């Protein structure tokens, strides 16, 4: 299969971008989008009352975002390669703002689900931002900048939790979404003013059949994973969705291999460097989310249980916030190590650090400072690992496929978090202890989930060991300016 040749957008000047400003604005946009993921956590227990809905129906406000993000990430990434990464980045932020406004005006379930779906459609901002950096930044700035952009997914989530808890505790819950909309508008204005459009384009036609097939497969799989606990893991609905996902994935893969301009270039994805980076991303996404499911619960459970620490949601957010700062700091260290030793080494070290953090949690989870230490060690390892992934992906794909390849990698991380949520839910539902007439997750249940998180990080280390010692290079069917380094920048902000 031939790769479509990169073409350049017409017009514009070749003046170098204001690199620091471009990086800062793109990272800010990534943080704003990741905030959307944690925005509703403080109000989840109250959503049924706010929306006059049953708990199972109110949960769709979370599930809808997950499904929309899974569908949008690969599709928008491909559209960015075809029609302009900055253009699709702006569209994504507009969807975030629109969804936030709809949620802010909602008092019932249906408009809330619509708004959360629109918010989920903005999930491609981070991979698009990484891809723009490849095209417009000087080569010496690329490793550090993409590491920071990649880490923004975790940074926004960590910093957003205490802010959201503070707002929800003191103001009407709609304020959360008005603030999200305001941040989105600020990000949109900065993107328009500062970030240039990349000239690297693939052109060609959009693979509508492939996008519909992938969307159907992802929705079937993630619905089964996210709702299986409610519906029953052996229910006909859950098993039917799993079977449908397998069948549609197989048919979709066959179609993608035969079409001239596929949504996902499976031959590129099967290259060793891309394949094992994506597999390690699933494992690390799983590992990172295991911590997010356990530590807040341990902090909030009553002290009378013997292992809970009895903290408020606001206190939980403040206790866990330092991990976001550590993650951001480690992204810079990750970039330096990648330059010196290569992204494979950086990814493997990050995975080991994450596993060590989970190992600490097995024996250190009885004091607040224990939780801070564990969260910061795991966050530091995630900052290392997530910073290396864009370098590995971009070292193995042509510039004209950067957005699609980075979007697929982001999707793999999200799949890992979904699997972690499902498995942890099963474990914590089975390993319980009685307290005040209610069944609560037991201490051993929490430790089991953390141990599995450590195992997932070690699996990521093992998978990363199969990566080539030297980065693969894009196939030589790209023009030199598209494959060899940063592209010339268009001065037009259209």
C-alpha positions in Angstrom: 0.0 0.0 0.0 1.4 3.4 -0.9 1.4 6.3 1.5 -0.3 9.5 0.2 2.3 12.2 -0.4 2.3 15.1 1.9 1.3 18.4 0.4 1.7 21.9 1.6 -1.0 24.5 2.3 -0.9 27.4 0.0 0.5 30.8 1.0 1.9 32.0 4.3 5.3 33.0 5.3 8.1 30.8 6.6 8.9 32.9 9.7 9.7 30.7 12.7 7.0 30.4 15.3 7.3 31.9 18.7 8.2 28.5 20.1 7.7 29.1 23.8 4.3 30.7 23.2 3.2 27.9 20.8 4.2 25.2 23.3 2.5 27.0 26.2 -0.7 27.5 24.4 -0.9 24.0 23.1 -0.1 22.6 26.6 -2.8 24.9 28.1 -5.4 23.6 25.6 -4.4 20.0 26.5 -4.9 20.8 30.2 -8.3 22.4 29.6 -9.5 19.3 27.8 -8.1 16.9 30.4 -9.9 19.0 33.1 -13.1 18.0 31.4 -12.5 14.4 32.4 -12.3 15.2 36.1 -14.9 18.0 36.1 -17.9 15.8 37.2 -16.1 13.6 39.7 -17.1 15.7 42.8 -20.8 15.7 41.7 -21.1 12.1 40.6 -22.9 11.0 43.8 -25.4 13.9 43.4 -26.0 13.6 39.7 -29.2 11.5 40.0 -30.7 14.2 42.3 -29.5 17.1 40.1 -30.9 15.5 36.9 -34.0 13.8 38.4 -32.7 10.4 37.1 -31.9 7.0 38.4 -28.2 6.3 39.3 -27.9 3.9 36.3 -29.3 6.5 33.9 -27.2 9.3 35.4 -24.1 7.3 34.8 -24.6 7.8 31.1 -23.3 11.4 31.6 -19.9 9.7 32.2 -20.3 6.8 29.7 -21.3 9.2 26.9 -18.0 11.2 27.2 -16.0 8.0 27.2 -17.7 6.7 24.0 -17.5 10.0 22.2 -13.8 10.4 23.0 -13.0 6.9 21.7 -14.8 7.6 18.5 -13.5 11.1 17.9 -9.8 10.6 18.7 -8.8 8.5 15.6 -11.3 10.1 13.3 -10.3 13.7 14.1 -6.6 12.7 14.0 -7.0 11.5 10.4 -9.0 14.6 9.5 -6.2 16.7 10.9 -3.6 15.0 8.7 -5.9 15.6 5.7 -7.3 19.1 6.2 -5.0 20.8 8.7 -4.2 19.9 12.3 -4.7 23.4 13.6 -8.1 23.6 11.9 -9.3 20.4 13.5 -7.8 21.5 16.8 -10.0 24.6 16.7 -13.0 22.5 15.8 -12.3 20.3 18.8 -12.1 23.2 21.2 -15.3 24.7 19.8 -17.0 21.4 20.6 -15.7 21.5 24.1 -17.0 25.0 24.6 -20.4 24.0 23.1 -20.7 21.0 25.3 -19.8 22.9 28.4 -22.5 25.5 27.7 -25.1 22.8 27.0 -24.2 21.2 30.4 -24.2 24.5 32.2 -27.8 25.1 31.0 -29.0 21.5 31.8 -31.3 20.5 34.5 -32.3 17.1 33.1 -30.6 14.0 31.8 -30.9 14.3 28.0 -29.3 17.7 27.6 -26.5 16.7 30.1 -25.7 13.6 28.0 -25.7 15.7 24.8 -23.3 18.2 26.4 -21.0 15.6 27.8 -20.9 13.9 24.4 -19.9 17.1 22.8 -17.2 17.5 25.4 -16.0 14.0 24.7 -15.6 14.8 21.0 -12.8 17.3 21.9 -10.5 14.5 23.1 -8.2 14.7 20.1 -6.7 18.0 21.2 -3.6 16.5 22.8 -2.6 14.2 19.9 -3.3 17.1 17.4 -1.2 19.4 19.6 1.7 16.9 19.6 1.5 16.6 15.8 1.5 20.4 15.3 4.6 20.6 17.4 6.3 18.1 15.1 5.5 20.2 12.1 6.3 23.7 13.4 8.9 23.5 16.1 12.7 23.4 15.7 14.0 19.9 16.1 15.9 20.7 19.3 12.6 21.8 21.0 10.5 18.8 20.0 11.3 16.2 22.6 10.7 18.4 25.6 7.6 20.1 24.1 5.9 16.8 23.1 6.7 15.3 26.5 5.0 18.3 28.2 2.0 18.1 25.9 1.6 14.3 26.5 1.8 14.8 30.2 -0.9 17.5 30.1 -3.5 14.7 30.1 -2.5 13.7 33.6 -1.6 17.1 34.8 -5.0 18.6 34.0 -6.7 15.7 35.7 -4.7 15.9 38.8 -5.0 19.7 39.2 -8.6 19.7 38.1 -9.9 17.5 40.9 -9.3 19.9 43.8 -10.5 22.9 41.8 -13.7 21.1 40.8 -14.2 20.0 44.4 -13.8 23.5 45.7 -16.2 25.0 43.2 -18.8 22.2 43.6 -18.6 22.6 47.4 -19.2 26.4 47.4 -21.2 27.2 44.3 -24.1 25.8 42.2 -22.9 22.8 40.2 -23.6 24.5 36.9 -20.6 26.8 37.7 -18.3 23.9 36.9 -19.4 23.9 33.3 -19.5 27.7 33.0 -15.8 27.7 34.1 -15.0 24.9 31.6 -16.6 27.0 28.8 -14.7 30.1 29.9 -11.4 28.2 29.9 -12.3 26.7 26.5 -12.9 30.2 25.1 -9.6 31.4 26.4 -7.8 28.4 24.8 -9.6 29.0 21.5 -8.6 32.7 21.4 -4.9 31.8 22.2 -4.9 29.1 19.6 -6.2 31.5 16.9 -3.7 34.2 17.8 -0.5 32.2 18.4 -0.5 28.7 16.9 0.3 28.5 13.2 -1.2 26.0 10.8 1.1 23.1 9.7 1.7 22.9 5.9 2.0 19.1 6.1 -1.1 17.5 4.6 -1.9 14.1 3.1 -4.9 15.2 1.0 -6.9 12.3 -0.4 -10.4 11.2 0.5 -11.8 10.4 3.9 -12.4 6.8 4.8 -16.1 7.0 5.8 -16.6 3.3 5.8 -13.5 2.7 8.0 -14.5 5.4 10.4 -18.0 4.0 10.8 -16.6 0.5 11.3 -14.1 1.5 13.9 -16.7 3.6 15.7 -19.1 0.7 15.9 -16.4 -1.7 17.1 -15.1 0.8 19.8 -18.6 1.6 21.0 -19.5 -2.1 21.3 -16.3 -2.9 23.2 -16.4 0.1 25.6 -20.1 -0.2 26.3 -19.6 -3.9 27.3 -16.6 -2.9 29.4 -18.1 0.1 31.1 -21.6 -1.2 31.6 -20.9 -4.9 32.1 -20.9 -4.5 35.9 -24.4 -3.0 35.8 -25.8 -5.4 33.2 -24.0 -8.5 34.4 -20.8 -9.8 32.8 -22.5 -13.0 31.6 -25.7 -11.3 30.5 -26.8 -11.6 26.8 -26.3 -7.9 26.3 -22.7 -7.8 27.5 -21.6 -11.0 25.8 -23.4 -9.9 22.6 -21.6 -6.6 22.6 -18.2 -8.3 23.1 -19.0 -10.7 20.3 -20.1 -7.8 18.0 -16.9 -5.9 18.8 -14.7 -8.8 17.8 -16.6 -9.4 14.6 -16.6 -5.8 13.6 -12.9 -5.3 14.4 -12.1 -8.3 12.2 -14.2 -7.0 9.3 -12.9 -3.5 9.8 -9.3 -4.7 9.7 -9.8 -6.6 6.5 -11.4 -3.6 4.9 -8.6 -1.2 6.0 -6.0 -3.5 4.6 -7.7 -3.4 1.2 -8.6 0.3 0.8 -6.2 2.7 -0.8 -6.5 5.5 1.8 -7.5 3.9 5.1 -8.5 5.7 8.3 -5.8 3.8 10.2 -2.8 2.5 8.2 -2.6 -1.0 9.8 0.7 -1.8 8.0 2.3 1.2 9.7 0.6 0.3 13.0 2.1 -3.2 12.7 5.6 -1.9 12.6 7.4 -3.1 15.7 8.1 0.3 17.1 4.5 1.5 16.7 2.9 -1.8 17.7 4.8 -2.3 21.0 4.5 1.4 21.9 0.7 1.1 21.6 0.6 -2.1 23.6 2.7 -0.5 26.3 0.3 2.4 26.3 -2.6 0.2 27.0 -0.8 -1.3 30.0 0.3 2.1 31.3 -3.1 3.6 30.9 -4.4 0.7 32.9 -1.8 1.1 35.6 -2.2 4.9 35.9 -6.0 4.6 36.3 -5.8 1.9 39.0 -4.3 4.5 41.3 -7.0 7.0 40.5 -9.7 4.5 41.5 -8.1 3.4 44.8 -6.4 6.4 46.4 -9.5 8.8 46.5 -11.6 6.0 48.1 -9.0 5.2 50.8 -8.8 8.9 51.6 -12.6 9.4 51.8 -13.6 6.2 53.7 -14.3 6.7 57.4 -11.5 6.3 59.8 -13.6 3.8 61.8 -13.0 1.2 59.0 -9.4 0.9 60.2 -7.9 1.8 56.8 -9.9 4.8 55.6 -8.6 8.3 56.3 -11.9 10.2 56.6 -11.1 13.2 54.3 -13.5 15.4 52.3 -13.5 15.5 48.5 -11.7 18.9 48.6 -9.0 17.5 50.9 -8.7 14.5 48.6 -8.1 16.8 45.6 -5.5 18.8 47.5 -3.7 15.7 48.7 -3.5 14.3 45.2 -2.7 17.6 43.4 1.1 17.3 43.9 1.2 14.3 41.5 0.2 16.6 38.7 3.1 19.0 39.4 5.5 16.0 39.7 4.2 14.7 36.4 4.8 18.0 34.7 8.3 18.3 36.1 9.2 14.8 35.1 8.1 15.4 31.5 11.1 17.8 31.2 13.5 15.2 32.7 12.0 12.6 30.4 12.8 14.7 27.4 16.4 15.1 28.5 16.8 11.3 29.1 15.2 10.6 25.7 17.8 12.9 24.0 20.6 11.1 25.8 19.5 7.5 25.8 16.5 7.3 23.5 12.8 7.0 24.1 12.9 3.2 24.7 15.0 3.6 27.8 12.9 6.5 29.0 9.7 4.4 28.6 11.2 1.4 30.4 12.4 3.5 33.3 9.0 5.2 33.6 7.3 1.8 33.8 9.7 0.6 36.5 9.1 3.8 38.6 5.3 3.3 38.3 5.6 -0.3 39.4 7.8 0.9 42.4 5.1 3.4 43.4 2.5 0.7 43.4 4.8 -1.5 45.4 5.1 1.2 48.0 1.3 1.4 48.3 1.1 -2.2 49.5 2.9 -1.2 52.7 2.4 2.6 52.8 -1.3 3.5 52.7 -2.2 4.3 56.3 -1.2 8.0 56.5 -1.9 11.0 54.4 1.8 11.5 53.6 1.9 7.8 52.5 -0.7 8.6 49.9 1.1 11.8 48.8 4.4 9.8 48.4 2.7 7.0 46.4 0.8 9.3 44.2 4.0 11.4 43.4 6.1 8.4 42.7 3.5 6.9 40.3 2.9 10.4 38.8 6.6 10.8 38.2 6.8 7.5 36.4 3.8 8.3 34.3 5.4 11.6 33.4 8.5 9.7 32.2 6.6 7.1 30.2 4.0 9.4 28.7 6.8 11.8 27.6 8.5 9.0 25.7 5.5 7.7 23.7 5.2 10.6 21.2 8.9 10.4 20.4 8.5 6.6 19.7 5.4 7.1 17.5 6.8 10.0 15.6 10.1 8.2 15.0 8.3 5.5 13.1 5.6 7.2 11.0 5.8 9.7 8.2 5.0 13.4 9.0 1.8 13.1 6.9 0.5 10.5 9.3 1.5 12.1 12.6 -1.9 13.2 13.9 -3.6 9.8 13.1 -0.7 7.8 14.7 -0.6 10.0 17.8 -4.4 9.8 18.1 -4.4 6.1 17.9 -1.7 6.0 20.7 -3.9 8.3 22.8 -6.9 6.0 22.2 -4.8 3.0 23.4 -4.1 4.8 26.7 -7.9 5.5 27.0 -8.6 1.8 26.4 -6.3 0.9 29.2 -8.1 3.2 31.6 -11.4 1.7 30.6 -10.2 -1.8 31.2 -8.8 -0.8 34.6 -12.1 0.8 35.6 -14.0 -2.4 34.7 -11.6 -4.8 36.4 -11.2 -2.7 39.5 -14.9 -2.4 39.8 -15.3 -6.2 39.7 -12.5 -6.7 42.3 -13.8 -4.1 44.7 -17.4 -5.3 44.4 -16.3 -8.9 45.4 -13.7 -8.0 48.1 -15.9 -6.1 50.6 -16.2 -5.6 54.4 -19.3 -4.7 56.4 -19.5 -1.3 58.0 -22.6 0.4 59.4 -24.9 -2.1 57.6 -23.2 -1.3 54.2 -20.7 -3.3 52.1 -17.5 -1.3 51.5 -14.4 -2.2 49.5 -12.0 -4.0 51.9 -8.4 -3.0 52.5 -7.2 -6.2 50.8 -9.4 -5.3 47.8 -7.6 -2.0 47.4 -4.2 -3.7 47.8 -5.2 -6.2 45.2 -6.0 -3.5 42.7 -2.8 -1.7 43.4 -0.8 -5.0 43.0 -2.5 -5.4 39.6 -1.5 -1.9 38.8 2.1 -2.8 39.5 1.8 -5.8 37.3 0.4 -3.7 34.5 3.4 -1.4 34.8 5.8 -4.3 34.7 3.9 -5.6 31.6 4.5 -2.2 30.0 8.2 -2.6 30.8 8.3 -6.1 29.3 6.5 -4.9 26.1 8.9 -1.9 25.8 11.8 -4.3 25.9 10.8 -5.4 22.4 11.2 -1.9 20.9 14.1 -1.4 18.6 17.2 0.1 20.2 17.3 2.7 17.4 14.2 4.5 16.3 12.7 3.3 13.1 12.5 5.9 10.4 9.5 6.7 8.2 9.4 5.0 4.8 11.2 6.9 2.1 8.1 7.6 0.0 7.6 11.0 1.7 9.0 14.3 0.4 12.1 15.3 2.2 10.5 18.2 3.9 7.8 16.0 5.3 9.9 13.1 6.5 13.1 14.7 7.6 12.1 17.2 10.2 9.9 20.2 11.2 7.9 21.5 8.3 8.0 25.0 7.1 5.3 27.0 8.8 2.4 28.7 7.2 1.9 32.2 8.5 -1.8 32.1 7.7 -3.9 31.4 10.7 -6.8 30.0 8.7 
